[in-house]
Amino acid sequence: MAKNKKKKLKLPLAYKPLGFVLGWASGALAGLAFRRTWLALRHEEDAPDALDRDRGWGEILLAAAVQGALFAVARSAADRTGAKAIEHSTGVWPVADKGGRD
C-alpha cells in the first residue's frame, strides 16, 4: 500500500510537464479559433481591446466573452486529455482530490 501511495504523490509532478505542453498548445489553438471566430462574427481581423477608444461597450464585452469561452473550453479539453492520458498509462488519476481547479 505504501508503494501505491508513493506513486500517487509523484504523479502530479509527472503530470506537470504534460499539462504545461497541453496548456500552451491549447492556448495557441484558442487564440487562432478566437481570431477566426471574430472574423466570422464581425468581418474584422482585429478584435477590440478594453482600451480601444473607438470601440463601444458592446463590442468590447462581446469580444471578451467569446475569447473567454473559447479559452475555457480549450483549457478544459487540454486538462482532461492530459489527465486521461496519465490515467490510461499509469492506472492512477493525476490529482489526489476530487476538487476542481482553483
N, C-alpha and C positions, 0 to 999 in steps of 0.2 A: 504494500500500500504506500509506503514512503517513496518508493521509486516512482509510482504514478503521480503522487503529489509534486515531486520534484519536476517531473515532466511538465505538469500544468503550470508551474511557476516560471519555467523557462520559455514556454510558448509565446507569451506576449512579446518577448524580445525577438523571437524568430518572426513574429508577425509584423513587427515594426518596419523592417525594410520592404517587405511586400506591400504593406499598407502605404508606405511613402511613395513607391513607384506607381501603384494603382491610383493614389490620390493625385499625383502630378499628372498622370495621363488623363484621368477623368476631368481635371480642371482644364486641361488643354482642349479636350473634346467639348466640354461645356461651353468654353469660350467661342469655339467655332460654331457650335449649334446656336448660341445666342446671336452671333453676327448674322447667320443665315436666317434665323427667325425674325430678327429685327428688319432685315431687308425685305422679307416676305410681308411683314405686317405694315411697315411704313414706307417701303420703297426708298429707304435711305441706308447708306453704308455706315454712317456714324450714328450710334445711339446717343441720346442725350445724357449728360452728366449732371449731377445735382447742382453744379456751379455754372452751368451754361446759362448765361444771362438771357439769351434769346428764346429759351425754351420755357414752356408753361409747366405748371404743376402736373397736369395730367400726363404729359409726355414723359416727364421725369419719373413719376411714380409707376407708370406702365412699364418703362424700361427696367426699373429696379425690380419690380415684381416678376417680370419674365426672366430676368437674369438670375434672380434668387431661386426661383423654382427650378430652372434648368441646372444650376449648380447643386442644389439639394438632391435632385434626382441622380445626377452623375455621381455625387459623393456617396450616396446610399448604395447605388449599384456597385461602385468600386469596393466599398467596405464589405458588402455582402458577398461579393465574388471572392475577395481575399479570405474572408472567414470560412467560406465553404471549401475553398482550395486547401486551407490548412487542416480543416476537419477531415476532408477526404484523404489527405496524405498522411495524417498522424492519428486520426480517430478521436481527436480532442478538439473541442471548440476553443478558439484562441482567447476568449475572455472568460474570466472566472465567474463573474456575477451575471445576473440576468438583466441588469440595468442597461440603458442606452447610453449614448454619447452625451457628455455634459455640455 
